[in-house]
Amino acid sequence: MLCMEVGKFGHPSTCVGGPRQQNRCAMNVRILSNSHAKQKWNEKKAFDRMKKKAKLKWDEFQAQTQQMEQVK
């Protein structure tokens, strides 16, 4: 029988030893075999890449703007 202890954030823990004893490999296999979860994961990766690229472009634009101001 699993004991329902209150965890760090006030939520009951279903694992006797806490979240460190969860089987991460089995959990990842179950999640990644779900097509909806795969789609969400891929969308998150694509969004993170787009955000990184936009930040690089913004930094480049800021550098160019500063160079133009220095020339004046």
N, C-alpha and C positions, 0 to 999 in steps of 0.2 A: 504494500500500500504506500502510495506517495503522500508525503506530508506536504501540506500547503503552507509554507512559511512565507511571511511577508518579506519581500526583498528590499533592496536598497531604495527603490523609488516608490515603495508602498504597494507594489503589485505582487500578487502571490507567485511564488516560484514553483514550477511543476517538477523541477529536478531536485533530488535529495541533496546533491552536493553543490547545487547552484548552477549557473549557466556555463561555468568552465568545464563541466562534465558532460555537456551535450555532445552528441555525435555529429560534428560539423560536416563530415563527408557524406553521411546519409542524408542530412538535411539539405545539402547543396544538390545532391542527385535528385531528390524529390522536387526541389524548387526549379532546377534547370530543366527537368523533364516536362514542366508545365509550359505550354506554348505562350500563354499570356505573360508569365513571368519572364520568359526569354525576350518577348517583344518589349516589355517595360525596361529590361536591362539594356537592350540594344538602343532604345530611345534615350536612356540616361547617358550611355556612352557617347552617342552622337551629339547630344546637347552639350556635354562637357567639352567635347572636341570643338564644337562651334563657339562656345564661350571662350575657350583658350585662344582660338584663332582671332576672334573679335578683339580680345584684350591685346594681343600682339599688334593688330592693325591700329588700335587706338593709341598704343604707346608709340608706334612709328609715326602716326599723325601728330602726336604731341611733340615729338622730337623735331619733326619738320617745321612745325609752327614756331618753336623756339628758335630754330636756326633762321627763319625768315624774320623774326622780330629783332634778332641780333644784327642782321644785315642792314636794317633800316637806320 
